[in-house]
Amino acid sequence: MEFQDVVRHRRMIRTYADTPVDPRIVDRALANATRAPSAGFSQGWAFLVLDTPEDVRRWWQATSDDVDHPDTWLAGMMRAPVVIVPCSSKAAYLGRYAESDKGWTDRDEARWPMPFWHMDAAMASLLILQTAVDEGLGSCFFGIPPDRDAAVRREFGIPDAFDPVGVITLGHPGDEQAPWQHPPFGADLVDGHVWGRGTLDDKGSLVGICEAVETLLERGATPAQDVWLSFGCDEEVMGEAAPQAVAELVRRGVRPWFVLDEGGAIAHQAFPGVAVPLGVIGVTEKGVTSLELRVEGRGGHASTPSRMGPTARLARAIVRLDRSPMPASTPEPTLELFRRIAPHAPLPLRPLMANAGRIRPVLTRALLAAGPETAAMARTTFAVSTLAGSPALNVIASTARAGVNIRIMVGDTVAGVIEHVRRAIDDDRVEIDVIEQGEPSPVSPRDDAFLLLESGIREVFPDAVPTPYVMMAATDARAFTAICERVYRFTPFRMTRQQREAIHSYDEHLGVDDFLDGVQWYRHLLESLPS
């Protein structure tokens, strides 16, 4: 982000989304903080960083009266996944200026009409706040209640030589204006539904798994095979928890028969004209790759523009990419989906769906014509998601940037996609930087493991049609394909179209009966494992 945009967009936020923060962003914020002014290069600051749920809760317990019944402000602040406490050290400054090149050997505090130790720590704090804006995060700076200072020092072992100058919360901004019918983090039980962020995606499945396991343990049940539970914490930011879990399994010599992660659901209103719910099991997922398109130029005053400056050249590149979609093809899991729902489709469509494999080109064209959601089932997609140019209306940008998020269809590759982007843009002046890359996951087989998942759907959700599908979103499952060829994505909860639209939005909720059915499904899976 341009510096002027950082300044313009910086504000204190009061509530956060329930999404982890990439640790690399925290590291960058702290590194930037150390670039703040420091009188005499005293560097008399320190930062207490709390970035685990346990430590963050300890913070609020030490500084608040009742974390179990917070007021509106505290409830919003407690959602922040990261708390940073900048501290200053007066002793470091007095000691530095007592050295021979400064000569204030008396260490007289009166020589400091302003407490530079606090001021420098405050400027370091501002750099953390600005870094948050630059990374698309939210932040808030506020004070510690004076009567809680001793409790904070005692709880976190802050040395007497350092004084906390404030608190910074850091996280993804929550939607303060979102029209939630019930508080997003209240877990309110209303009309037979639990309302709150994560009920569907995906705290509900985490709790459902644990409940199923605990009830079986209470009965003294022993599964026919070893069962490993792996719960990640940073999937939303493509973090390292899942790869580290895979590495640990490799270290222990564990190679799973199959892996089950979040993913499809018992989806109602999933396909036009099909009344029955679909039990969609993800057998693969699209790859995720992000690029930055960048154009450099001289810039200048807006009164004397030249042809094809950075913003115009970037705009042309974006339009060329938008007009050059990747070749489309319907993958085998999607063909199988159509074959399975054919008996339940409107009569005119049944022969077409039943023979999907024979008319794949026709079916592919139909998917492309039906709209963006179905088109995404048949090709790699490009979404220009971020744009940056000049910080002022009267200044020509010297650098123009566009972020492109790409979801790579099974059968395409990262290398092929990048080459397609280069050919489509056809301009050597447009730099293409790879921000992150991930290949599509291998397609898992529909053998005994898949049939086991199917049997559970037929047992617990007899009205649903089990079917494989290609998952459009990303999950931690992609990491486990390195050690297992049978990796599936399924969450055993009934979800209406309205509920699915609430994921990552507002009014997310899960029916209590639907949750209990999900627990039953997990239990059935564990009890049905073959020896």
KEKE-78172 format. One line per 4 residues: their letters; for each residue x, y, z of C-alpha. Coordinates in Angstrom, 3 decimals. Last residue first. Example, Ala and Ser with C-alpha at 12.3 -4.5 7.8 and 13.67 -1.06 7.14 Angstrom:
BEGIN
SA = 13.670,-1.060,7.140 | 12.300,-4.500,7.800 $
END
This chain:
BEGIN
SPLS = -10.080,-53.903,10.951 | -12.801,-51.988,9.181 | -13.862,-48.593,10.544 | -17.615,-48.602,11.114 $
ELLH = -17.586,-47.422,14.749 | -15.524,-44.362,13.913 | -17.700,-43.427,10.941 | -20.932,-44.005,12.859 $
RYWQ = -19.698,-41.736,15.636 | -18.827,-39.004,13.139 | -22.318,-39.329,11.634 | -23.983,-39.245,15.073 $
VGDL = -22.098,-36.069,15.916 | -23.347,-34.567,12.652 | -26.904,-35.570,13.493 | -26.448,-33.808,16.838 $
FDDV = -25.334,-30.644,15.019 | -28.327,-30.819,12.715 | -30.629,-31.152,15.722 | -29.000,-28.079,17.252 $
GLHE = -29.353,-26.139,14.002 | -26.255,-24.228,12.979 | -25.884,-20.485,12.522 | -23.894,-17.896,10.587 $
DYSH = -25.874,-14.648,10.644 | -23.126,-12.579,8.991 | -20.427,-13.351,6.413 | -17.483,-15.752,6.313 $
IAER = -20.105,-18.528,6.030 | -23.550,-16.882,5.873 | -24.024,-17.838,2.206 | -23.883,-21.487,3.211 $
QQRT = -26.665,-20.889,5.722 | -28.881,-19.240,3.127 | -28.280,-22.111,0.681 | -29.409,-24.511,3.400 $
MRFP = -26.877,-26.499,5.373 | -27.305,-29.948,6.938 | -24.167,-30.865,8.837 | -21.756,-33.722,8.211 $
TFRY = -18.682,-31.693,7.145 | -16.859,-33.368,4.260 | -13.445,-33.092,2.603 | -11.656,-36.263,1.617 $
VREC = -8.015,-37.333,1.362 | -7.277,-40.845,0.132 | -3.796,-40.752,-1.398 | -2.083,-40.137,1.933 $
IATF = 1.284,-38.768,2.999 | 1.779,-35.710,0.773 | -1.994,-35.391,0.307 | -2.062,-34.293,3.948 $
ARAD = -1.119,-30.684,3.156 | -4.089,-30.270,0.797 | -6.457,-31.278,3.597 | -5.732,-27.999,5.390 $
TAAM = -8.519,-26.519,3.285 | -8.872,-24.300,0.214 | -12.140,-23.362,-1.481 | -13.551,-24.640,-4.766 $
MVYP = -14.048,-28.246,-3.688 | -14.399,-30.621,-6.614 | -17.270,-33.031,-6.048 | -18.074,-36.594,-5.028 $
TPVA = -21.673,-37.615,-4.401 | -23.940,-38.876,-1.635 | -27.646,-38.244,-2.365 | -29.468,-37.155,0.787 $
DPFV = -32.843,-38.389,2.090 | -31.245,-41.128,4.207 | -29.105,-38.639,6.182 | -27.719,-40.700,9.093 $
ERIG = -27.384,-44.111,7.411 | -27.019,-43.017,3.789 | -24.470,-40.389,4.790 | -22.560,-42.901,6.888 $
SELL = -22.517,-45.357,4.015 | -21.076,-42.706,1.726 | -18.173,-42.027,4.071 | -17.358,-45.741,4.121 $
LFAD = -17.734,-45.912,0.348 | -15.058,-43.227,0.059 | -12.686,-45.323,2.171 | -13.503,-48.492,0.230 $
DRPS = -12.798,-46.967,-3.185 | -13.747,-43.646,-4.777 | -10.171,-42.550,-5.303 | -8.773,-39.161,-4.246 $
VPSP = -8.124,-36.598,-6.977 | -4.728,-34.994,-6.415 | -4.854,-31.484,-4.933 | -4.606,-28.527,-7.270 $
EGQE = -1.153,-26.902,-7.135 | -0.329,-24.141,-4.680 | 1.414,-20.830,-5.109 | 1.984,-17.679,-3.118 $
IVDI = 3.100,-14.151,-3.974 | 4.321,-14.895,-7.507 | 5.464,-11.632,-9.094 | 4.508,-10.703,-12.658 $
EVRD = 6.134,-7.543,-14.010 | 4.203,-5.692,-16.708 | 6.663,-3.951,-19.021 | 7.141,-7.188,-20.962 $
DDIA = 3.573,-6.935,-22.246 | 1.624,-9.875,-23.686 | -1.030,-9.839,-20.934 | -2.612,-13.083,-22.161 $
RRVH = 0.724,-14.744,-22.897 | 2.151,-13.911,-19.465 | -1.052,-14.982,-17.690 | -1.111,-18.276,-19.609 $
EIVG = 2.523,-18.911,-18.611 | 1.560,-18.333,-14.996 | -1.332,-20.784,-15.337 | 0.807,-23.450,-16.970 $
AVTD = 3.440,-23.209,-14.254 | 0.800,-23.391,-11.518 | -0.763,-26.437,-13.137 | -4.078,-27.302,-14.791 $
GVMI = -5.730,-30.743,-14.669 | -7.755,-30.011,-11.535 | -8.722,-26.364,-11.718 | -6.497,-23.617,-10.331 $
RINV = -8.118,-20.912,-8.225 | -6.232,-17.691,-8.956 | -6.146,-14.531,-6.849 | -4.719,-11.575,-8.769 $
GARA = -3.329,-8.552,-6.941 | -2.870,-5.388,-8.982 | -0.068,-2.857,-8.695 | 0.773,0.538,-10.151 $
TSAI = 4.103,2.231,-9.501 | 5.147,5.769,-10.417 | 1.518,6.809,-10.062 | 0.617,10.154,-11.591 $
VNLA = -0.104,12.687,-8.852 | -3.058,15.087,-8.789 | -5.565,12.627,-7.320 | -3.200,11.514,-4.560 $
PSGA = -1.729,8.233,-3.276 | -1.116,6.952,-6.808 | -1.708,3.320,-7.638 | -2.927,0.253,-5.785 $
LTSV = -5.425,-2.438,-6.772 | -6.534,-5.604,-4.991 | -8.811,-8.538,-5.921 | -8.322,-9.218,-9.609 $
AFTT = -10.010,-12.634,-9.696 | -8.813,-15.342,-12.088 | -10.593,-18.688,-12.399 | -9.389,-22.104,-13.559 $
RAMA = -12.182,-23.905,-15.340 | -15.274,-26.095,-15.205 | -16.763,-25.815,-11.724 | -15.987,-22.068,-11.650 $
ATEP = -18.441,-21.703,-14.539 | -21.152,-23.075,-12.239 | -20.681,-20.253,-9.751 | -20.040,-17.590,-12.407 $
GAAL = -23.222,-18.171,-14.403 | -25.106,-20.787,-16.432 | -23.171,-20.231,-19.666 | -19.913,-21.763,-18.456 $
LART = -21.742,-24.782,-17.042 | -23.623,-25.287,-20.296 | -20.391,-25.107,-22.301 | -18.884,-27.805,-20.081 $
LVPR = -21.963,-30.005,-20.471 | -21.740,-29.790,-24.235 | -18.028,-30.639,-24.173 | -18.632,-33.556,-21.714 $
IRGA = -21.394,-35.149,-23.782 | -20.464,-38.801,-23.313 | -19.364,-38.377,-19.704 | -22.531,-36.523,-18.755 $
NAML = -24.798,-39.299,-19.985 | -27.055,-39.377,-16.923 | -26.933,-35.600,-16.778 | -28.154,-35.135,-20.341 $
PRLP = -30.831,-37.828,-20.046 | -32.134,-36.292,-16.791 | -32.254,-32.675,-17.921 | -35.687,-32.674,-19.584 $
LPAH = -37.192,-34.555,-16.602 | -36.078,-32.096,-13.904 | -33.236,-33.606,-11.843 | -33.584,-36.322,-9.197 $
PAIR = -32.591,-39.288,-11.352 | -29.657,-37.229,-12.762 | -28.183,-36.441,-9.323 | -25.678,-39.273,-9.462 $
RFLE = -24.626,-38.788,-13.078 | -24.184,-35.064,-12.517 | -21.889,-35.644,-9.544 | -19.933,-38.239,-11.530 $
LTPE = -19.254,-35.647,-14.240 | -18.105,-33.232,-11.539 | -15.691,-35.818,-10.117 | -14.358,-36.470,-13.686 $
PTSA = -13.342,-32.891,-14.370 | -15.379,-30.637,-16.720 | -13.053,-28.806,-19.079 | -12.536,-25.126,-19.787 $
PMPS = -9.570,-23.459,-21.453 | -8.240,-20.591,-19.328 | -9.966,-17.256,-19.672 | -8.499,-14.516,-21.884 $
RDLR = -10.769,-11.461,-21.798 | -10.159,-10.819,-18.097 | -6.413,-11.168,-18.676 | -6.487,-8.593,-21.457 $
VIAR = -8.587,-6.261,-19.298 | -6.117,-6.577,-16.423 | -3.129,-5.926,-18.690 | -4.817,-2.861,-20.165 $
ALRA = -5.474,-1.533,-16.668 | -1.825,-2.095,-15.761 | -0.676,-0.144,-18.810 | -3.106,2.657,-17.978 $
TPGM = -1.968,2.751,-14.354 | 1.759,2.678,-15.201 | 1.583,5.293,-17.967 | 0.331,4.352,-21.417 $
RSPT = 0.373,7.807,-22.924 | 1.982,10.612,-20.958 | 0.255,12.749,-18.365 | 1.116,16.439,-17.912 $
SAHG = -1.412,17.941,-15.480 | -1.326,14.821,-13.298 | 2.164,15.669,-12.106 | 4.818,13.007,-12.316 $
GRGE = 5.222,9.251,-12.405 | 8.410,7.869,-13.853 | 7.140,4.373,-14.453 | 6.880,0.917,-12.907 $
VRLE = 4.157,-1.653,-13.620 | 3.327,-4.482,-11.235 | 1.018,-7.483,-11.516 | 0.977,-9.373,-8.236 $
LSTV = 0.154,-13.057,-8.300 | -1.737,-15.359,-5.967 | -2.059,-19.121,-6.369 | -4.620,-21.445,-4.829 $
GKET = -5.068,-24.985,-6.112 | -8.576,-26.324,-6.514 | -9.725,-29.065,-4.244 | -10.019,-32.823,-4.526 $
VGIV = -12.343,-35.629,-3.440 | -14.741,-33.225,-1.745 | -17.743,-35.143,-0.470 | -21.125,-33.622,-1.314 $
GLPV = -24.107,-35.125,0.526 | -26.714,-33.587,-1.752 | -30.141,-32.563,-0.513 | -33.163,-33.611,-2.581 $
AVGP = -35.123,-30.976,-4.495 | -33.019,-30.757,-7.627 | -34.429,-28.079,-9.956 | -31.457,-25.789,-9.606 $
FAQH = -28.589,-27.472,-7.701 | -27.533,-27.155,-4.061 | -30.901,-26.251,-2.583 | -29.935,-28.320,0.484 $
AIAG = -26.312,-29.269,1.010 | -25.499,-32.071,3.400 | -21.951,-30.762,3.606 | -18.731,-30.396,1.656 $
GEDL = -15.439,-29.418,3.221 | -13.793,-29.960,6.591 | -11.148,-32.687,6.743 | -11.096,-36.490,6.527 $
VFWP = -7.857,-38.384,5.897 | -7.589,-41.990,4.684 | -5.464,-45.100,5.285 | -3.038,-42.869,7.137 $
RVGR = 0.760,-43.186,6.864 | 2.336,-42.888,10.324 | 6.097,-43.341,10.651 | 6.381,-41.140,13.715 $
RVLE = 8.501,-38.552,11.922 | 6.062,-38.666,9.001 | 3.190,-37.986,11.392 | 5.124,-35.053,12.850 $
AVAQ = 5.812,-33.646,9.386 | 2.118,-33.886,8.543 | 1.244,-31.975,11.710 | 3.853,-29.358,10.782 $
PAAE = 2.317,-29.014,7.314 | -1.110,-28.566,8.985 | 0.047,-25.935,11.484 | 2.116,-23.924,8.999 $
GMVE = -0.280,-21.215,7.890 | -2.417,-20.750,4.804 | -3.993,-17.680,6.414 | -7.403,-19.292,6.882 $
EDCG = -5.760,-22.601,7.785 | -4.150,-21.115,10.892 | -5.212,-23.142,13.936 | -5.204,-26.769,12.857 $
FSLW = -6.914,-29.681,14.616 | -5.426,-33.135,14.061 | -7.163,-36.148,15.615 | -5.494,-39.483,14.878 $
VDQA = -7.548,-42.695,14.826 | -5.813,-46.068,15.118 | -7.866,-48.854,13.577 | -10.720,-51.084,14.725 $
PTAG = -11.933,-48.348,17.034 | -12.150,-49.103,20.784 | -15.409,-48.405,22.600 | -15.405,-48.068,26.390 $
RELL = -18.805,-46.408,26.366 | -17.314,-43.195,27.772 | -14.660,-43.358,25.071 | -17.390,-43.498,22.430 $
TEVA = -19.059,-40.428,23.939 | -15.719,-38.611,23.998 | -14.902,-39.378,20.360 | -18.288,-38.214,19.070 $
ECIG = -18.163,-35.052,21.187 | -14.649,-34.251,19.985 | -15.632,-34.684,16.356 | -18.743,-32.543,16.784 $
VLSG = -16.786,-29.816,18.581 | -14.359,-29.575,15.651 | -17.233,-29.824,13.176 | -19.041,-26.894,14.750 $
KDDL = -15.872,-24.854,15.089 | -15.716,-24.741,11.326 | -16.923,-23.060,9.398 | -20.516,-23.904,10.324 $
TGRG = -20.733,-22.597,13.902 | -17.670,-20.485,13.183 | -19.129,-17.075,13.904 | -22.285,-17.308,15.950 $
WVHG = -25.854,-18.469,16.287 | -26.755,-21.871,17.740 | -30.144,-22.905,16.405 | -33.278,-24.383,18.009 $
DVLD = -35.233,-21.146,17.989 | -32.418,-19.215,19.659 | -29.298,-20.541,21.391 | -26.888,-17.609,21.458 $
AGFP = -23.245,-18.490,20.821 | -22.488,-14.838,21.667 | -19.612,-14.350,19.263 | -21.547,-13.000,16.284 $
PHQW = -24.145,-11.325,18.532 | -27.644,-12.211,17.270 | -29.572,-10.978,14.226 | -26.272,-9.921,12.740 $
PAQE = -26.662,-6.898,10.463 | -22.957,-6.299,9.783 | -22.050,-2.755,10.815 | -19.031,-3.544,12.974 $
DGPH = -17.755,-6.028,10.425 | -14.712,-7.429,12.155 | -11.266,-6.234,11.238 | -8.583,-8.910,10.914 $
GLTI = -6.299,-8.796,13.905 | -4.082,-6.754,16.193 | -4.651,-5.365,19.668 | -2.093,-2.840,20.868 $
VGVP = -1.697,-2.028,24.562 | -0.163,0.942,26.336 | 3.051,2.392,27.734 | 4.071,-0.705,29.699 $
DFAD = 6.989,0.254,31.978 | 10.294,-1.608,31.926 | 13.024,-1.629,34.580 | 10.713,-3.463,36.999 $
PIGF = 10.824,-6.510,34.750 | 7.573,-7.751,33.133 | 6.951,-11.296,34.390 | 3.701,-11.873,32.492 $
ERRV = 1.221,-12.436,35.330 | 3.097,-10.336,37.925 | 3.640,-7.360,35.688 | 0.027,-7.470,34.496 $
AADR = -1.333,-7.772,38.043 | 0.831,-4.847,39.203 | -0.392,-2.624,36.368 | -4.068,-3.485,36.887 $
DPPI = -4.966,-0.519,39.119 | -3.686,1.855,36.461 | -6.077,0.441,33.807 | -3.882,-0.348,30.790 $
GFFC = -4.175,2.097,27.918 | -5.374,1.872,24.347 | -4.074,1.292,20.829 | -6.313,-0.491,18.319 $
SGLG = -5.554,-2.516,15.230 | -7.075,-3.761,11.998 | -5.346,-5.723,9.282 | -4.897,-5.120,5.547 $
EDVA = -1.146,-5.616,5.685 | -0.386,-1.906,5.196 | -2.951,-1.070,7.878 | -1.259,-3.405,10.364 $
TQLI = 2.117,-1.938,9.469 | 0.748,1.482,10.343 | -0.331,0.320,13.800 | 3.066,-1.276,14.425 $
LLSA = 4.767,1.935,13.266 | 2.581,3.887,15.688 | 3.746,1.650,18.534 | 7.367,2.462,17.725 $
MAAD = 6.393,6.131,17.954 | 4.882,5.474,21.398 | 8.008,3.639,22.512 | 10.070,6.653,21.410 $
MHWF = 7.821,9.013,23.363 | 7.883,6.901,26.528 | 11.675,6.723,26.637 | 11.825,10.352,25.508 $
PMPW = 10.257,11.471,28.791 | 10.011,15.217,28.013 | 11.895,17.835,29.982 | 14.747,15.289,30.115 $
RAED = 17.697,16.850,31.927 | 15.533,16.698,35.070 | 15.992,12.921,35.049 | 19.482,13.431,36.352 $
RDTW = 21.673,10.484,35.401 | 24.556,12.328,37.061 | 26.857,10.991,34.349 | 25.251,13.083,31.644 $
GKDS = 28.382,12.910,29.536 | 26.979,11.994,26.114 | 30.037,10.450,24.421 | 31.316,9.136,27.780 $
EAYR = 28.216,7.141,28.722 | 25.679,8.578,31.172 | 23.354,9.214,28.235 | 23.022,5.469,27.598 $
GLYA = 22.335,4.722,31.253 | 19.625,7.357,31.549 | 18.040,6.045,28.350 | 18.173,2.368,29.361 $
AKSS = 16.971,3.189,32.873 | 13.869,4.885,31.484 | 12.872,1.609,29.868 | 9.779,1.594,27.676 $
CPVI = 7.218,-1.139,27.059 | 5.023,-1.965,24.069 | 2.317,-4.546,24.907 | 1.218,-6.498,21.837 $
VVPA = -2.029,-8.527,21.838 | -2.764,-10.867,18.938 | -5.873,-12.915,18.119 | -8.242,-9.966,18.645 $
RMMG = -11.642,-11.319,19.715 | -11.175,-9.963,23.232 | -11.313,-6.402,21.893 | -14.859,-6.734,20.590 $
ALWT = -16.166,-8.345,23.775 | -14.358,-5.688,25.826 | -16.077,-2.849,23.978 | -19.542,-4.439,24.138 $
DPHD = -19.368,-5.337,27.828 | -17.818,-8.629,28.870 | -19.607,-11.374,30.837 | -17.101,-14.233,30.971 $
VDDS = -14.138,-11.858,30.918 | -15.287,-10.245,34.165 | -13.160,-7.609,35.874 | -10.553,-6.984,33.226 $
TAQW = -6.767,-6.544,33.059 | -5.365,-9.876,34.273 | -8.182,-11.960,32.811 | -7.841,-10.079,29.551 $
WRRV = -4.158,-10.883,29.324 | -4.591,-14.510,30.343 | -7.124,-14.832,27.509 | -4.485,-13.640,25.045 $
DEPT = -1.995,-16.120,26.479 | -4.357,-19.065,26.056 | -5.545,-18.060,22.596 | -1.926,-17.806,21.416 $
DLVL = -0.364,-14.607,20.122 | 0.757,-12.599,23.143 | 3.717,-10.363,22.319 | 5.407,-8.329,25.063 $
FAWG = 7.450,-5.709,23.269 | 10.606,-3.997,24.508 | 11.937,-0.474,24.330 | 15.065,1.235,25.478 $
QSFG = 16.754,1.267,22.128 | 19.234,3.860,23.448 | 20.181,4.875,19.912 | 21.039,8.266,21.426 $
ASPA = 17.330,8.999,21.425 | 15.548,6.194,19.580 | 13.396,7.121,16.607 | 11.325,4.197,15.267 $
RTAN = 12.995,1.533,13.109 | 12.528,-1.067,15.872 | 8.792,-0.880,15.271 | 9.292,-2.015,11.684 $
ALAR = 10.798,-5.291,12.884 | 7.893,-5.717,15.296 | 5.336,-5.199,12.529 | 7.229,-7.570,10.223 $
DVIR = 7.259,-10.296,12.848 | 3.533,-9.854,13.430 | 2.925,-10.100,9.694 | 5.002,-13.268,9.515 $
PDVP = 2.871,-14.784,12.258 | -0.143,-14.693,9.861 | -3.058,-13.473,11.932 | -5.823,-15.899,12.831 $
TDAY = -9.464,-15.227,11.875 | -12.435,-14.698,14.215 | -13.060,-11.197,12.925 | -12.220,-8.270,15.166 $
TRIM = -14.076,-5.496,16.970 | -13.358,-1.940,18.054 | -11.158,-0.569,15.325 | -8.752,2.318,15.693 $
RRHR = -8.035,4.074,12.438 | -5.372,4.121,9.753 | -6.815,4.425,6.261 | -5.449,7.842,5.320 $
VVDQ = -1.982,7.239,6.732 | -1.642,3.864,5.021 | -3.002,5.361,1.799 | -0.384,8.086,1.944 $
FEM = 2.297,5.432,2.369 | 1.245,3.521,-0.751 | 0.000,0.000,0.000 $
END
